[in-house]
Amino acid sequence: MLVRVEDADAHCARAAAAGAEILQPPTTFPFGERQYHARDLGGHRWTFSATVADVDPATWGGELLTPGT
């Protein structure tokens, strides 16, 4: 499950304090997202993501698709 958050670092700190296992600390990716991965007390895995930059997909090897393509 991917969940959008305002601030991945602050959210991660709160999740860890509440007992979540942080599987991957907050990391900024070339596509403009800062994400971390966690496992909750029930064993469910989560990805939390915050947009940190508006990046042209061509700069990281992606392709911009327009509706109908």
ROSE-4610 file (N, C-alpha, C; in Angstrom, 1 decimal, always signed):
// ROSE-4610
residu = [M/M/M/L/L/L/V/V/V/R/R/R/V/V/V/E/E/E/D/D/D/A/A/A/D/D/D/A/A/A/H/H/H/C/C/C/A/A/A/R/R/R/A/A/A/A/A/A/A/A/A/A/A/A/G/G/G/A/A/A/E/E/E/I/I/I/L/L/L/Q/Q/Q/P/P/P/P/P/P/T/T/T/T/T/T/F/F/F/P/P/P/F/F/F/G/G/G/E/E/E/R/R/R/Q/Q/Q/Y/Y/Y/H/H/H/A/A/A/R/R/R/D/D/D/L/L/L/G/G/G/G/G/G/H/H/H/R/R/R/W/W/W/T/T/T/F/F/F/S/S/S/A/A/A/T/T/T/V/V/V/A/A/A/D/D/D/V/V/V/D/D/D/P/P/P/A/A/A/T/T/T/W/W/W/G/G/G/G/G/G/E/E/E/L/L/L/L/L/L/T/T/T/P/P/P/G/G/G/T/T/T]
num = [1/1/1/2/2/2/3/3/3/4/4/4/5/5/5/6/6/6/7/7/7/8/8/8/9/9/9/10/10/10/11/11/11/12/12/12/13/13/13/14/14/14/15/15/15/16/16/16/17/17/17/18/18/18/19/19/19/20/20/20/21/21/21/22/22/22/23/23/23/24/24/24/25/25/25/26/26/26/27/27/27/28/28/28/29/29/29/30/30/30/31/31/31/32/32/32/33/33/33/34/34/34/35/35/35/36/36/36/37/37/37/38/38/38/39/39/39/40/40/40/41/41/41/42/42/42/43/43/43/44/44/44/45/45/45/46/46/46/47/47/47/48/48/48/49/49/49/50/50/50/51/51/51/52/52/52/53/53/53/54/54/54/55/55/55/56/56/56/57/57/57/58/58/58/59/59/59/60/60/60/61/61/61/62/62/62/63/63/63/64/64/64/65/65/65/66/66/66/67/67/67/68/68/68/69/69/69]
x = [+0.8/+0.0/+0.9/+0.6/+1.4/+0.4/+0.9/+0.2/+0.9/+0.3/+0.9/+0.9/+2.0/+2.1/+2.8/+2.6/+3.2/+4.7/+5.2/+6.6/+7.0/+7.8/+8.1/+9.0/+9.9/+10.8/+10.0/+9.2/+8.4/+7.4/+6.8/+5.9/+6.7/+7.8/+8.7/+9.0/+9.4/+9.7/+8.5/+7.3/+6.1/+5.8/+6.0/+5.7/+6.6/+7.9/+8.9/+8.6/+8.2/+7.9/+6.6/+5.8/+4.5/+4.7/+6.0/+6.3/+6.4/+6.3/+6.4/+7.9/+8.1/+9.5/+9.8/+10.9/+11.3/+12.1/+11.6/+12.3/+13.3/+13.0/+13.9/+13.7/+14.7/+14.5/+14.2/+13.7/+13.4/+14.5/+14.2/+15.2/+14.6/+15.4/+14.9/+15.3/+14.3/+14.5/+14.6/+15.2/+15.4/+14.1/+13.0/+11.7/+11.0/+11.6/+11.0/+10.2/+10.3/+9.6/+10.6/+10.2/+10.9/+10.0/+10.6/+9.7/+10.5/+9.6/+10.2/+9.2/+9.7/+8.9/+8.9/+7.8/+7.6/+6.7/+6.8/+5.9/+5.2/+3.9/+3.1/+3.1/+2.5/+2.5/+1.7/+0.9/+0.1/+0.9/+2.1/+2.9/+2.6/+1.8/+1.5/+2.6/+2.9/+4.0/+3.4/+4.0/+3.5/+4.7/+4.3/+5.2/+4.6/+5.3/+4.8/+5.7/+5.0/+5.7/+5.3/+6.3/+6.0/+6.7/+6.0/+6.6/+7.6/+8.8/+9.8/+10.3/+10.0/+10.4/+9.5/+9.3/+8.6/+9.6/+9.8/+10.9/+10.4/+11.1/+10.7/+11.1/+10.2/+10.4/+11.6/+11.9/+13.1/+14.4/+14.5/+15.7/+16.1/+15.1/+15.4/+15.0/+14.9/+14.6/+13.2/+12.3/+10.9/+10.3/+9.1/+8.5/+7.1/+6.9/+5.7/+4.6/+3.5/+2.4/+1.3/+0.6/-0.5/-1.8/-2.9/-4.2/-4.4/-4.7/-5.0/-3.8/-2.6/-1.4/-1.2]
y = [-1.2/+0.0/+1.2/+2.2/+3.4/+4.5/+5.3/+6.4/+7.7/+8.7/+10.1/+10.8/+11.4/+12.2/+13.5/+14.5/+15.8/+15.8/+15.1/+15.1/+13.7/+13.1/+11.7/+11.5/+12.4/+12.3/+12.4/+13.4/+13.6/+12.4/+11.9/+10.8/+9.6/+9.3/+8.2/+8.2/+9.4/+9.5/+9.1/+9.6/+9.3/+7.8/+7.2/+5.8/+4.9/+5.3/+4.5/+4.7/+5.9/+6.1/+5.3/+5.1/+4.3/+2.8/+2.4/+0.9/+0.3/+1.1/+0.5/+0.1/-0.9/-1.3/-0.6/+0.2/+0.9/+0.0/-0.4/-1.3/-0.6/+0.6/+1.5/+2.9/+3.6/+5.0/+5.9/+7.1/+8.0/+8.2/+8.1/+8.2/+9.0/+10.0/+10.8/+10.1/+9.9/+9.2/+10.2/+9.8/+10.8/+11.2/+10.5/+10.9/+11.9/+12.5/+13.6/+13.2/+11.9/+11.5/+11.1/+11.4/+11.0/+9.9/+8.7/+7.6/+6.8/+6.2/+5.2/+4.0/+2.9/+1.6/+1.2/+0.7/+0.3/-0.9/-1.6/-2.7/-2.3/-2.4/-2.0/-3.2/-3.0/-4.0/-5.3/-5.1/-6.3/-7.0/-6.6/-7.2/-6.7/-5.7/-5.1/-4.2/-4.3/-3.4/-2.2/-1.1/+0.2/+1.0/+1.8/+2.7/+4.1/+5.0/+6.4/+7.3/+8.2/+9.0/+10.5/+11.4/+12.8/+13.3/+14.1/+14.8/+15.9/+15.8/+16.8/+17.7/+17.2/+18.0/+17.5/+18.5/+18.2/+17.9/+16.7/+16.3/+15.8/+16.2/+15.7/+14.2/+13.3/+11.9/+11.5/+12.3/+12.0/+12.1/+12.8/+13.0/+11.7/+10.8/+9.6/+8.4/+8.5/+7.4/+7.0/+7.9/+7.6/+8.3/+8.1/+8.6/+9.2/+10.5/+11.1/+10.7/+10.1/+9.7/+10.7/+10.9/+11.8/+10.9/+11.5/+10.7/+10.1/+8.9/+8.2/+7.5/+7.6/+6.9/+5.6]
z = [+0.0/+0.0/+0.0/-0.9/-0.9/-0.4/+0.5/+1.1/+0.9/+0.4/+0.3/+1.6/+1.9/+3.2/+2.8/+3.7/+3.5/+3.7/+4.8/+5.2/+5.5/+4.6/+4.9/+6.1/+6.4/+7.5/+8.8/+9.0/+10.2/+10.4/+9.3/+9.4/+9.8/+9.3/+9.6/+11.1/+11.6/+13.0/+13.9/+13.5/+14.3/+14.2/+13.1/+12.9/+13.7/+13.7/+14.5/+16.0/+16.4/+17.9/+18.3/+17.3/+17.6/+17.5/+17.2/+17.2/+15.8/+14.7/+13.4/+13.2/+12.4/+12.0/+10.7/+10.7/+9.5/+8.7/+7.5/+6.6/+5.7/+5.3/+4.6/+5.0/+5.5/+5.9/+4.8/+5.1/+4.0/+3.0/+1.8/+0.7/-0.4/-1.0/-2.1/-3.4/-4.3/-5.6/-6.7/-7.8/-8.9/-9.6/-9.3/-9.9/-9.0/-8.0/-7.3/-6.0/-5.6/-4.4/-3.3/-2.1/-0.9/-0.2/-0.1/+0.4/+1.5/+2.3/+3.2/+3.3/+3.8/+3.9/+5.3/+5.8/+7.2/+7.3/+8.4/+8.7/+10.0/+10.0/+11.2/+12.2/+13.4/+14.4/+14.0/+13.0/+12.5/+11.4/+11.0/+10.0/+8.6/+8.4/+7.1/+6.6/+5.4/+4.8/+4.1/+4.4/+3.8/+3.2/+2.2/+1.6/+1.7/+2.3/+2.5/+1.6/+0.8/-0.2/-0.1/-0.3/-0.3/-1.6/-2.4/-3.5/-3.1/-3.5/-3.1/-4.3/-5.6/-6.8/-7.9/-8.8/-10.1/-11.1/-11.5/-12.3/-13.7/-14.7/-16.1/-16.1/-16.5/-16.5/-17.4/-18.4/-19.3/-18.5/-17.4/-16.7/-15.9/-15.6/-14.9/-15.7/-17.0/-17.9/-18.1/-17.6/-17.8/-19.1/-19.3/-20.5/-20.1/-20.5/-20.2/-21.2/-20.7/-21.5/-21.4/-22.5/-22.6/-22.7/-22.3/-22.4/-23.8/-23.9/-25.1/-25.7/-25.0/-25.6/-24.8]
